[in-house]
Amino acid sequence: MKRQFYYMGVGLFLLPLLAAGLFILTVRIQALSRYDQAYFTPQYRELYDSPGSVSIAIEQALHRDDRPIFAELTGLRRKINPPEANPNIHLMIVLKVTDAGYFQTLFFNTKNYQRIVYNIKKVGGRWVMVPRDAYYFLDSGDWLLFFTPVLIVWWGLLAVISVSIGTFHLAARFREQLYGISKR
């Protein structure tokens, strides 16, 4: 009986790590066929040869509803739905360059002051706009901003439960020794 609880405890302890491993494996397998090679020809490599050229193309595409431009900018097999066209959105600055090689560009809506960040990264010899999907969160390392606190809370909860169960069993043994009363 105690061995069964031991294995269950180890399984519960490793559960978040197994979930993270499954997430990483799934995203890596999907990433093998993520990009459409038709968008990585020399013509596209020359057209989108810097983060600046992609940023300018994003701004122009945001001004009009142009699905083919967004397909070119992302280079993905699975096409994304472009945001609603808005002539009030303008490119402001490169907000940050991350350690993973992402250029985060800030766009600004001059009517309602809404800020929008688009991520740009070099892939296959050209620069692409990377949507905020599971691949982005894994590749940029942002998934750790979610996973680490969840892991700490999970392990903390398991520790509290383990200490509570241990205290209950210790008190039961003490009660049995002191009074000769057993509830088993």
HELIX and SHEET records of a PDB file:
HELIX    1   1 LYS A    2  ALA A   31  1                                  30    
HELIX    2   2 GLN A   37  PHE A   40  5                                   4    
HELIX    3   3 PRO A   42  LEU A   47  1                                   6    
HELIX    4   4 PRO A   51  HIS A   63  1                                  13    
HELIX    5   5 ARG A   67  THR A   74  1                                   8    
HELIX    6   6 ALA A  134  SER A  140  1                                   7    
HELIX    7   7 TRP A  143  TYR A  179  1                                  37    
SHEET    1   A 4 ILE A  89  VAL A  97  0                                        
SHEET    2   A 4 PHE A 103  ASN A 109 -1                                        
SHEET    3   A 4 ARG A 115  VAL A 123 -1                                        
SHEET    4   A 4 ARG A 126  VAL A 130 -1                                        
END                                                                             
